[in-house]
Amino acid sequence: MPMDNALRAQIETYRSHLDSLILRGQQLRDLLAADPGSPSAMTAVRAWQEDCGITINQLSGGSKSHWLARSFSEAFLMRSAAGPAVEGATPAEIILRLLGVLDQAVSSLSQIDDPRDPTGHLSSFPDAPSPRRFEFVHNPELRPIVERAYSESRRALDEGNYDLALRTSCGVLEAIVTDALQHKGVISFAAADAPAGKAAQKIPVKHKPGEEKIADWSFETRLAVAERAGLIRGGCARLPAVARTYRDHADNGGTEATISERDARVAGQVLHVVMKDLDPGR
């Protein structure tokens, strides 16, 4: 039978939150690899682990015997050759294991989304927060458009249409960043104020009032300007190259580039991070 709309909304909300946790975990893994003894990194890891625990507890219905809750607990244990737990695992190893647990949770949610395969259902699925919305978008006419596009990107990813998933995620990302720039009144940055690197050369310089418009900027320029303006942080650095040129890919009918599942998932994860940047209270 068709899935209830409320359940679909719950699943979508949990997926979005799990994607954000996975992205944070990957960033912390890289941070520890660069500086294993960093006190600030360890503090961030502990906070991330607590957030993971809260989410896993919700998905497990508060039951410690649920397979997902057990997997979470076992991620912190190091086992001897004989099998029994003997000591705590290293922080880096715990991050890798918890990322695996989060991936399992995402997989289970995908199975719930398919009414033909009830075997993967979580034994208890509690009420979730309200579905993700775009109240932070300043243009009220844009909100329902990006909401529909966001849902479309999630469906495309689930269906394996990675080309559509990536292009739609990037379209939402560009729309909300442009909205934020327009609301802040950002029109241009002088070259001296632009971010360093390749993107800096693409940021236009305004010589006369009204000479240029945000609509003329490339996708990558808008992201660079938004970061320079303090509207977003550095999450867009993870965007794959094919995502940065998604407009060209769309114009060519998707025939000149192959979009991988990883490309599509990373684009969606970056979108979630930017949404968090633009709406810190989320």
PADO-256627 format. One record per residue (C-alpha): residue number from 1; x, y, z. Coordinates in Angstrom, 3 decimals. Example, Ala and Ser with C-alpha at 12.3 -4.5 7.8 and 13.67 -1.06 7.14 Angstrom:
# PADO-256627
<pt><n>1</n><px>12.300</px><py>-4.500</py><pz>7.800</pz></pt>
<pt><n>2</n><px>13.670</px><py>-1.060</py><pz>7.140</pz></pt>
This chain:
# PADO-256627
<pt><n>1</n><px>0.000</px><py>0.000</py><pz>0.000</pz></pt>
<pt><n>2</n><px>1.191</px><py>3.588</py><pz>-0.604</pz></pt>
<pt><n>3</n><px>3.260</px><py>5.155</py><pz>2.121</pz></pt>
<pt><n>4</n><px>1.540</px><py>7.576</py><pz>4.469</pz></pt>
<pt><n>5</n><px>2.599</px><py>11.184</py><pz>3.800</pz></pt>
<pt><n>6</n><px>3.437</px><py>11.747</py><pz>7.475</pz></pt>
<pt><n>7</n><px>5.746</px><py>8.726</py><pz>7.494</pz></pt>
<pt><n>8</n><px>7.393</px><py>9.886</py><pz>4.274</pz></pt>
<pt><n>9</n><px>8.008</px><py>13.299</py><pz>5.854</pz></pt>
<pt><n>10</n><px>9.543</px><py>11.648</py><pz>8.940</pz></pt>
<pt><n>11</n><px>11.836</px><py>9.535</py><pz>6.811</pz></pt>
<pt><n>12</n><px>12.943</px><py>12.527</py><pz>4.766</pz></pt>
<pt><n>13</n><px>13.713</px><py>14.499</py><pz>7.930</pz></pt>
<pt><n>14</n><px>15.784</px><py>11.691</py><pz>9.416</pz></pt>
<pt><n>15</n><px>17.642</px><py>11.174</py><pz>6.155</pz></pt>
<pt><n>16</n><px>18.566</px><py>14.836</py><pz>6.021</pz></pt>
<pt><n>17</n><px>19.814</px><py>14.772</py><pz>9.611</pz></pt>
<pt><n>18</n><px>21.774</px><py>11.559</py><pz>9.049</pz></pt>
<pt><n>19</n><px>23.421</px><py>13.064</py><pz>5.960</pz></pt>
<pt><n>20</n><px>24.497</px><py>16.054</py><pz>8.045</pz></pt>
<pt><n>21</n><px>25.945</px><py>13.783</py><pz>10.750</pz></pt>
<pt><n>22</n><px>27.830</px><py>11.773</py><pz>8.126</pz></pt>
<pt><n>23</n><px>29.321</px><py>14.931</py><pz>6.642</pz></pt>
<pt><n>24</n><px>30.408</px><py>16.169</py><pz>10.095</pz></pt>
<pt><n>25</n><px>31.975</px><py>12.801</py><pz>10.832</pz></pt>
<pt><n>26</n><px>33.935</px><py>12.821</py><pz>7.587</pz></pt>
<pt><n>27</n><px>35.237</px><py>16.308</py><pz>8.331</pz></pt>
<pt><n>28</n><px>36.266</px><py>15.285</py><pz>11.862</pz></pt>
<pt><n>29</n><px>38.005</px><py>12.203</py><pz>10.507</pz></pt>
<pt><n>30</n><px>40.090</px><py>14.397</py><pz>8.206</pz></pt>
<pt><n>31</n><px>40.766</px><py>16.854</py><pz>11.033</pz></pt>
<pt><n>32</n><px>42.070</px><py>14.099</py><pz>13.325</pz></pt>
<pt><n>33</n><px>44.195</px><py>12.685</py><pz>10.535</pz></pt>
<pt><n>34</n><px>45.898</px><py>16.070</py><pz>10.176</pz></pt>
<pt><n>35</n><px>46.278</px><py>16.678</py><pz>13.922</pz></pt>
<pt><n>36</n><px>45.492</px><py>13.617</py><pz>16.102</pz></pt>
<pt><n>37</n><px>46.219</px><py>15.438</py><pz>19.359</pz></pt>
<pt><n>38</n><px>44.127</px><py>18.553</py><pz>18.737</pz></pt>
<pt><n>39</n><px>42.078</px><py>19.385</py><pz>21.875</pz></pt>
<pt><n>40</n><px>39.508</px><py>21.322</py><pz>19.840</pz></pt>
<pt><n>41</n><px>39.128</px><py>18.380</py><pz>17.456</pz></pt>
<pt><n>42</n><px>38.531</px><py>15.996</py><pz>20.352</pz></pt>
<pt><n>43</n><px>35.904</px><py>18.331</py><pz>21.798</pz></pt>
<pt><n>44</n><px>34.149</px><py>18.444</py><pz>18.432</pz></pt>
<pt><n>45</n><px>34.341</px><py>14.646</py><pz>18.145</pz></pt>
<pt><n>46</n><px>32.681</px><py>14.191</py><pz>21.543</pz></pt>
<pt><n>47</n><px>29.892</px><py>16.606</py><pz>20.604</pz></pt>
<pt><n>48</n><px>29.374</px><py>14.756</py><pz>17.322</pz></pt>
<pt><n>49</n><px>29.259</px><py>11.401</py><pz>19.109</pz></pt>
<pt><n>50</n><px>26.594</px><py>12.753</py><pz>21.469</pz></pt>
<pt><n>51</n><px>24.517</px><py>13.987</py><pz>18.527</pz></pt>
<pt><n>52</n><px>24.874</px><py>10.580</py><pz>16.872</pz></pt>
<pt><n>53</n><px>23.750</px><py>8.892</py><pz>20.073</pz></pt>
<pt><n>54</n><px>20.640</px><py>11.059</py><pz>20.336</pz></pt>
<pt><n>55</n><px>19.640</px><py>10.318</py><pz>16.751</pz></pt>
<pt><n>56</n><px>20.299</px><py>6.582</py><pz>17.053</pz></pt>
<pt><n>57</n><px>18.269</px><py>6.507</py><pz>20.270</pz></pt>
<pt><n>58</n><px>15.348</px><py>8.155</py><pz>18.471</pz></pt>
<pt><n>59</n><px>15.525</px><py>5.754</py><pz>15.549</pz></pt>
<pt><n>60</n><px>15.776</px><py>2.814</py><pz>17.966</pz></pt>
<pt><n>61</n><px>12.676</px><py>3.903</py><pz>19.844</pz></pt>
<pt><n>62</n><px>14.721</px><py>4.265</py><pz>23.035</pz></pt>
<pt><n>63</n><px>15.418</px><py>0.510</py><pz>23.091</pz></pt>
<pt><n>64</n><px>19.004</px><py>-0.475</py><pz>23.916</pz></pt>
<pt><n>65</n><px>18.325</px><py>-3.937</py><pz>22.494</pz></pt>
<pt><n>66</n><px>17.486</px><py>-2.566</py><pz>19.049</pz></pt>
<pt><n>67</n><px>20.093</px><py>-3.625</py><pz>16.478</pz></pt>
<pt><n>68</n><px>20.908</px><py>-0.017</py><pz>15.639</pz></pt>
<pt><n>69</n><px>21.459</px><py>0.899</py><pz>19.304</pz></pt>
<pt><n>70</n><px>23.670</px><py>-2.170</py><pz>19.768</pz></pt>
<pt><n>71</n><px>25.726</px><py>-1.251</py><pz>16.719</pz></pt>
<pt><n>72</n><px>26.219</px><py>2.234</py><pz>18.131</pz></pt>
<pt><n>73</n><px>27.428</px><py>0.887</py><pz>21.493</pz></pt>
<pt><n>74</n><px>29.759</px><py>-1.663</py><pz>19.906</pz></pt>
<pt><n>75</n><px>31.434</px><py>1.076</py><pz>17.861</pz></pt>
<pt><n>76</n><px>33.205</px><py>2.229</py><pz>21.028</pz></pt>
<pt><n>77</n><px>34.640</px><py>-1.187</py><pz>21.886</pz></pt>
<pt><n>78</n><px>37.923</px><py>-2.800</py><pz>20.881</pz></pt>
<pt><n>79</n><px>37.835</px><py>-6.605</py><pz>20.818</pz></pt>
<pt><n>80</n><px>40.576</px><py>-9.095</py><pz>21.493</pz></pt>
<pt><n>81</n><px>41.417</px><py>-11.906</py><pz>19.100</pz></pt>
<pt><n>82</n><px>39.168</px><py>-14.200</py><pz>21.144</pz></pt>
<pt><n>83</n><px>36.204</px><py>-11.867</py><pz>20.741</pz></pt>
<pt><n>84</n><px>35.480</px><py>-10.226</py><pz>24.150</pz></pt>
<pt><n>85</n><px>35.678</px><py>-6.452</py><pz>24.459</pz></pt>
<pt><n>86</n><px>38.892</px><py>-5.494</py><pz>26.224</pz></pt>
<pt><n>87</n><px>39.359</px><py>-1.735</py><pz>25.845</pz></pt>
<pt><n>88</n><px>38.136</px><py>1.387</py><pz>24.114</pz></pt>
<pt><n>89</n><px>38.854</px><py>1.920</py><pz>20.441</pz></pt>
<pt><n>90</n><px>40.842</px><py>4.923</py><pz>19.215</pz></pt>
<pt><n>91</n><px>38.916</px><py>8.130</py><pz>18.347</pz></pt>
<pt><n>92</n><px>39.688</px><py>7.728</py><pz>14.641</pz></pt>
<pt><n>93</n><px>38.468</px><py>4.131</py><pz>14.654</pz></pt>
<pt><n>94</n><px>35.301</px><py>5.124</py><pz>16.526</pz></pt>
<pt><n>95</n><px>34.538</px><py>7.762</py><pz>13.895</pz></pt>
<pt><n>96</n><px>34.898</px><py>5.196</py><pz>11.101</pz></pt>
<pt><n>97</n><px>32.649</px><py>2.739</py><pz>12.925</pz></pt>
<pt><n>98</n><px>30.003</px><py>5.336</py><pz>13.703</pz></pt>
<pt><n>99</n><px>30.005</px><py>6.427</py><pz>10.067</pz></pt>
<pt><n>100</n><px>29.234</px><py>2.807</py><pz>9.246</pz></pt>
<pt><n>101</n><px>26.361</px><py>2.784</py><pz>11.739</pz></pt>
<pt><n>102</n><px>24.946</px><py>5.977</py><pz>10.234</pz></pt>
<pt><n>103</n><px>25.188</px><py>4.434</py><pz>6.764</pz></pt>
<pt><n>104</n><px>23.228</px><py>1.422</py><pz>8.058</pz></pt>
<pt><n>105</n><px>20.563</px><py>3.763</py><pz>9.407</pz></pt>
<pt><n>106</n><px>20.279</px><py>5.496</py><pz>6.027</pz></pt>
<pt><n>107</n><px>19.977</px><py>2.099</py><pz>4.326</pz></pt>
<pt><n>108</n><px>17.187</px><py>1.042</py><pz>6.685</pz></pt>
<pt><n>109</n><px>15.281</px><py>4.240</py><pz>6.047</pz></pt>
<pt><n>110</n><px>15.541</px><py>3.558</py><pz>2.323</pz></pt>
<pt><n>111</n><px>14.013</px><py>0.134</py><pz>2.881</pz></pt>
<pt><n>112</n><px>11.151</px><py>1.657</py><pz>4.834</pz></pt>
<pt><n>113</n><px>10.556</px><py>3.944</py><pz>1.868</pz></pt>
<pt><n>114</n><px>9.856</px><py>0.860</py><pz>-0.291</pz></pt>
<pt><n>115</n><px>6.539</px><py>-0.711</py><pz>0.806</pz></pt>
<pt><n>116</n><px>7.410</px><py>-3.834</py><pz>-1.199</pz></pt>
<pt><n>117</n><px>10.262</px><py>-4.666</py><pz>1.175</pz></pt>
<pt><n>118</n><px>9.010</px><py>-4.551</py><pz>4.787</pz></pt>
<pt><n>119</n><px>11.890</px><py>-6.670</py><pz>6.111</pz></pt>
<pt><n>120</n><px>14.107</px><py>-3.640</py><pz>6.666</pz></pt>
<pt><n>121</n><px>11.624</px><py>-1.707</py><pz>8.772</pz></pt>
<pt><n>122</n><px>12.906</px><py>-0.297</py><pz>12.008</pz></pt>
<pt><n>123</n><px>11.081</px><py>-1.975</py><pz>14.887</pz></pt>
<pt><n>124</n><px>10.059</px><py>1.403</py><pz>16.261</pz></pt>
<pt><n>125</n><px>9.772</px><py>4.599</py><pz>14.296</pz></pt>
<pt><n>126</n><px>9.066</px><py>7.556</py><pz>16.612</pz></pt>
<pt><n>127</n><px>7.632</px><py>10.900</py><pz>15.686</pz></pt>
<pt><n>128</n><px>10.220</px><py>13.079</py><pz>14.001</pz></pt>
<pt><n>129</n><px>10.558</px><py>16.856</py><pz>14.003</pz></pt>
<pt><n>130</n><px>8.701</px><py>18.806</py><pz>11.360</pz></pt>
<pt><n>131</n><px>10.025</px><py>18.157</py><pz>7.870</pz></pt>
<pt><n>132</n><px>12.802</px><py>20.364</py><pz>6.631</pz></pt>
<pt><n>133</n><px>11.458</px><py>23.618</py><pz>5.280</pz></pt>
<pt><n>134</n><px>13.010</px><py>26.749</py><pz>3.892</pz></pt>
<pt><n>135</n><px>11.576</px><py>29.409</py><pz>6.186</pz></pt>
<pt><n>136</n><px>14.979</px><py>31.108</py><pz>6.232</pz></pt>
<pt><n>137</n><px>14.620</px><py>31.960</py><pz>2.535</pz></pt>
<pt><n>138</n><px>13.735</px><py>35.651</py><pz>2.401</pz></pt>
<pt><n>139</n><px>11.782</px><py>35.554</py><pz>-0.865</pz></pt>
<pt><n>140</n><px>8.426</px><py>33.930</py><pz>0.036</pz></pt>
<pt><n>141</n><px>7.737</px><py>33.044</py><pz>-3.595</pz></pt>
<pt><n>142</n><px>10.977</px><py>31.062</py><pz>-3.744</pz></pt>
<pt><n>143</n><px>10.267</px><py>28.895</py><pz>-0.687</pz></pt>
<pt><n>144</n><px>7.769</px><py>26.440</py><pz>-2.223</pz></pt>
<pt><n>145</n><px>9.946</px><py>26.131</py><pz>-5.321</pz></pt>
<pt><n>146</n><px>13.063</px><py>25.083</py><pz>-3.423</pz></pt>
<pt><n>147</n><px>10.998</px><py>22.834</py><pz>-1.150</pz></pt>
<pt><n>148</n><px>9.690</px><py>20.908</py><pz>-4.153</pz></pt>
<pt><n>149</n><px>13.140</px><py>20.809</py><pz>-5.728</pz></pt>
<pt><n>150</n><px>14.672</px><py>19.525</py><pz>-2.492</pz></pt>
<pt><n>151</n><px>12.143</px><py>16.676</py><pz>-2.330</pz></pt>
<pt><n>152</n><px>12.790</px><py>15.896</py><pz>-5.989</pz></pt>
<pt><n>153</n><px>16.524</px><py>15.665</py><pz>-5.373</pz></pt>
<pt><n>154</n><px>15.961</px><py>13.172</py><pz>-2.543</pz></pt>
<pt><n>155</n><px>13.674</px><py>11.020</py><pz>-4.684</pz></pt>
<pt><n>156</n><px>16.114</px><py>11.089</py><pz>-7.587</pz></pt>
<pt><n>157</n><px>18.934</px><py>9.954</py><pz>-5.299</pz></pt>
<pt><n>158</n><px>16.837</px><py>7.093</py><pz>-3.926</pz></pt>
<pt><n>159</n><px>15.921</px><py>6.020</py><pz>-7.460</pz></pt>
<pt><n>160</n><px>19.544</px><py>6.048</py><pz>-8.605</pz></pt>
<pt><n>161</n><px>19.110</px><py>9.033</py><pz>-10.919</pz></pt>
<pt><n>162</n><px>22.349</px><py>10.644</py><pz>-9.777</pz></pt>
<pt><n>163</n><px>22.488</px><py>13.160</py><pz>-12.619</pz></pt>
<pt><n>164</n><px>19.107</px><py>14.635</py><pz>-11.679</pz></pt>
<pt><n>165</n><px>19.874</px><py>14.430</py><pz>-7.943</pz></pt>
<pt><n>166</n><px>23.118</px><py>16.395</py><pz>-8.305</pz></pt>
<pt><n>167</n><px>21.739</px><py>19.027</py><pz>-10.650</pz></pt>
<pt><n>168</n><px>18.668</px><py>19.577</py><pz>-8.479</pz></pt>
<pt><n>169</n><px>20.698</px><py>19.818</py><pz>-5.257</pz></pt>
<pt><n>170</n><px>23.010</px><py>22.356</py><pz>-6.900</pz></pt>
<pt><n>171</n><px>20.030</px><py>24.297</py><pz>-8.200</pz></pt>
<pt><n>172</n><px>18.601</px><py>24.558</py><pz>-4.684</pz></pt>
<pt><n>173</n><px>22.026</px><py>25.507</py><pz>-3.342</pz></pt>
<pt><n>174</n><px>22.429</px><py>28.268</py><pz>-5.919</pz></pt>
<pt><n>175</n><px>18.906</px><py>29.570</py><pz>-5.301</pz></pt>
<pt><n>176</n><px>19.229</px><py>29.884</py><pz>-1.521</pz></pt>
<pt><n>177</n><px>22.718</px><py>31.406</py><pz>-1.702</pz></pt>
<pt><n>178</n><px>21.511</px><py>33.958</py><pz>-4.266</pz></pt>
<pt><n>179</n><px>18.543</px><py>34.794</py><pz>-2.042</pz></pt>
<pt><n>180</n><px>20.891</px><py>35.357</py><pz>0.904</pz></pt>
<pt><n>181</n><px>23.203</px><py>37.570</py><pz>-1.159</pz></pt>
<pt><n>182</n><px>20.334</px><py>39.681</py><pz>-2.435</pz></pt>
<pt><n>183</n><px>18.874</px><py>40.085</py><pz>1.040</pz></pt>
<pt><n>184</n><px>22.219</px><py>41.190</py><pz>2.419</pz></pt>
<pt><n>185</n><px>22.598</px><py>43.664</py><pz>-0.436</pz></pt>
<pt><n>186</n><px>25.795</px><py>42.094</py><pz>-1.706</pz></pt>
<pt><n>187</n><px>26.316</px><py>43.231</py><pz>-5.289</pz></pt>
<pt><n>188</n><px>30.049</px><py>42.828</py><pz>-5.804</pz></pt>
<pt><n>189</n><px>33.413</px><py>42.608</py><pz>-4.153</pz></pt>
<pt><n>190</n><px>36.517</px><py>44.499</py><pz>-5.154</pz></pt>
<pt><n>191</n><px>39.324</px><py>42.232</py><pz>-6.270</pz></pt>
<pt><n>192</n><px>41.319</px><py>43.042</py><pz>-3.134</pz></pt>
<pt><n>193</n><px>38.475</px><py>41.813</py><pz>-0.943</pz></pt>
<pt><n>194</n><px>37.842</px><py>38.631</py><pz>-2.900</pz></pt>
<pt><n>195</n><px>38.843</px><py>35.183</py><pz>-1.629</pz></pt>
<pt><n>196</n><px>42.283</px><py>34.035</py><pz>-2.657</pz></pt>
<pt><n>197</n><px>42.678</px><py>31.531</py><pz>-5.428</pz></pt>
<pt><n>198</n><px>41.041</px><py>30.785</py><pz>-8.726</pz></pt>
<pt><n>199</n><px>37.538</px><py>31.842</py><pz>-7.656</pz></pt>
<pt><n>200</n><px>38.803</px><py>35.343</py><pz>-6.809</pz></pt>
<pt><n>201</n><px>39.454</px><py>36.119</py><pz>-10.451</pz></pt>
<pt><n>202</n><px>35.842</px><py>35.332</py><pz>-11.294</pz></pt>
<pt><n>203</n><px>34.351</px><py>37.779</py><pz>-8.784</pz></pt>
<pt><n>204</n><px>33.322</px><py>40.905</py><pz>-10.689</pz></pt>
<pt><n>205</n><px>34.249</px><py>44.417</py><pz>-9.651</pz></pt>
<pt><n>206</n><px>31.523</px><py>47.022</py><pz>-9.738</pz></pt>
<pt><n>207</n><px>32.664</px><py>50.219</py><pz>-11.461</pz></pt>
<pt><n>208</n><px>29.331</px><py>51.982</py><pz>-11.908</pz></pt>
<pt><n>209</n><px>25.992</px><py>51.703</py><pz>-10.083</pz></pt>
<pt><n>210</n><px>23.810</px><py>49.075</py><pz>-11.694</pz></pt>
<pt><n>211</n><px>26.540</px><py>47.920</py><pz>-14.061</pz></pt>
<pt><n>212</n><px>26.358</px><py>44.288</py><pz>-12.980</pz></pt>
<pt><n>213</n><px>23.821</px><py>41.886</py><pz>-11.521</pz></pt>
<pt><n>214</n><px>24.086</px><py>38.731</py><pz>-9.458</pz></pt>
<pt><n>215</n><px>22.196</px><py>36.979</py><pz>-12.235</pz></pt>
<pt><n>216</n><px>25.313</px><py>37.391</py><pz>-14.400</pz></pt>
<pt><n>217</n><px>27.586</px><py>35.601</py><pz>-11.942</pz></pt>
<pt><n>218</n><px>28.563</px><py>31.972</py><pz>-12.252</pz></pt>
<pt><n>219</n><px>27.498</px><py>29.403</py><pz>-9.665</pz></pt>
<pt><n>220</n><px>31.045</px><py>29.205</py><pz>-8.291</pz></pt>
<pt><n>221</n><px>31.305</px><py>32.993</py><pz>-8.052</pz></pt>
<pt><n>222</n><px>28.118</px><py>33.206</py><pz>-5.998</pz></pt>
<pt><n>223</n><px>29.437</px><py>30.615</py><pz>-3.568</pz></pt>
<pt><n>224</n><px>32.787</px><py>32.415</py><pz>-3.264</pz></pt>
<pt><n>225</n><px>31.146</px><py>35.801</py><pz>-2.668</pz></pt>
<pt><n>226</n><px>28.729</px><py>34.345</py><pz>-0.112</pz></pt>
<pt><n>227</n><px>31.634</px><py>32.787</py><pz>1.763</pz></pt>
<pt><n>228</n><px>33.592</px><py>36.037</py><pz>1.667</pz></pt>
<pt><n>229</n><px>30.539</px><py>37.900</py><pz>2.946</pz></pt>
<pt><n>230</n><px>30.305</px><py>35.552</py><pz>5.917</pz></pt>
<pt><n>231</n><px>26.942</px><py>34.138</py><pz>4.869</pz></pt>
<pt><n>232</n><px>28.307</px><py>30.609</py><pz>4.571</pz></pt>
<pt><n>233</n><px>31.412</px><py>28.835</py><pz>5.747</pz></pt>
<pt><n>234</n><px>33.801</px><py>26.550</py><pz>3.891</pz></pt>
<pt><n>235</n><px>31.483</px><py>23.596</py><pz>3.285</pz></pt>
<pt><n>236</n><px>31.322</px><py>24.251</py><pz>-0.457</pz></pt>
<pt><n>237</n><px>34.975</px><py>23.283</py><pz>-0.791</pz></pt>
<pt><n>238</n><px>33.804</px><py>19.650</py><pz>-0.867</pz></pt>
<pt><n>239</n><px>31.654</px><py>20.137</py><pz>-3.959</pz></pt>
<pt><n>240</n><px>32.919</px><py>17.853</py><pz>-6.745</pz></pt>
<pt><n>241</n><px>34.107</px><py>19.534</py><pz>-9.934</pz></pt>
<pt><n>242</n><px>31.112</px><py>18.274</py><pz>-11.888</pz></pt>
<pt><n>243</n><px>28.816</px><py>19.997</py><pz>-9.395</pz></pt>
<pt><n>244</n><px>30.560</px><py>23.338</py><pz>-9.786</pz></pt>
<pt><n>245</n><px>29.823</px><py>23.245</py><pz>-13.518</pz></pt>
<pt><n>246</n><px>26.344</px><py>21.763</py><pz>-13.174</pz></pt>
<pt><n>247</n><px>24.850</px><py>24.533</py><pz>-15.321</pz></pt>
<pt><n>248</n><px>26.977</px><py>23.510</py><pz>-18.293</pz></pt>
<pt><n>249</n><px>26.111</px><py>19.878</py><pz>-17.664</pz></pt>
<pt><n>250</n><px>22.395</px><py>20.719</py><pz>-17.709</pz></pt>
<pt><n>251</n><px>22.736</px><py>22.783</py><pz>-20.883</pz></pt>
<pt><n>252</n><px>24.420</px><py>19.860</py><pz>-22.631</pz></pt>
<pt><n>253</n><px>21.617</px><py>17.522</py><pz>-21.696</pz></pt>
<pt><n>254</n><px>23.757</px><py>15.557</py><pz>-19.264</pz></pt>
<pt><n>255</n><px>25.657</px><py>13.798</py><pz>-22.044</pz></pt>
<pt><n>256</n><px>29.199</px><py>15.031</py><pz>-21.450</pz></pt>
<pt><n>257</n><px>29.704</px><py>14.039</py><pz>-17.836</pz></pt>
<pt><n>258</n><px>29.104</px><py>10.934</py><pz>-15.775</pz></pt>
<pt><n>259</n><px>27.638</px><py>11.610</py><pz>-12.346</pz></pt>
<pt><n>260</n><px>28.548</px><py>9.049</py><pz>-9.695</pz></pt>
<pt><n>261</n><px>26.523</px><py>8.214</py><pz>-6.621</pz></pt>
<pt><n>262</n><px>29.245</px><py>9.778</py><pz>-4.501</pz></pt>
<pt><n>263</n><px>29.066</px><py>13.025</py><pz>-6.506</pz></pt>
<pt><n>264</n><px>25.316</px><py>13.214</py><pz>-5.971</pz></pt>
<pt><n>265</n><px>25.507</px><py>12.396</py><pz>-2.263</pz></pt>
<pt><n>266</n><px>28.288</px><py>14.906</py><pz>-1.591</pz></pt>
<pt><n>267</n><px>26.315</px><py>17.626</py><pz>-3.389</pz></pt>
<pt><n>268</n><px>23.327</px><py>16.855</py><pz>-1.174</pz></pt>
<pt><n>269</n><px>25.479</px><py>16.875</py><pz>1.951</pz></pt>
<pt><n>270</n><px>26.993</px><py>20.250</py><pz>1.040</pz></pt>
<pt><n>271</n><px>23.474</px><py>21.597</py><pz>0.490</pz></pt>
<pt><n>272</n><px>22.534</px><py>20.543</py><pz>4.027</pz></pt>
<pt><n>273</n><px>25.606</px><py>22.249</py><pz>5.467</pz></pt>
<pt><n>274</n><px>24.835</px><py>25.503</py><pz>3.649</pz></pt>
<pt><n>275</n><px>21.214</px><py>25.349</py><pz>4.811</pz></pt>
<pt><n>276</n><px>22.570</px><py>25.096</py><pz>8.343</pz></pt>
<pt><n>277</n><px>24.859</px><py>28.071</py><pz>7.720</pz></pt>
<pt><n>278</n><px>21.976</px><py>30.194</py><pz>6.464</pz></pt>
<pt><n>279</n><px>19.694</px><py>29.084</py><pz>9.287</pz></pt>
<pt><n>280</n><px>21.943</px><py>28.525</py><pz>12.359</pz></pt>
<pt><n>281</n><px>18.959</px><py>27.817</py><pz>14.603</pz></pt>
<pt><n>282</n><px>18.072</px><py>24.702</py><pz>12.599</pz></pt>
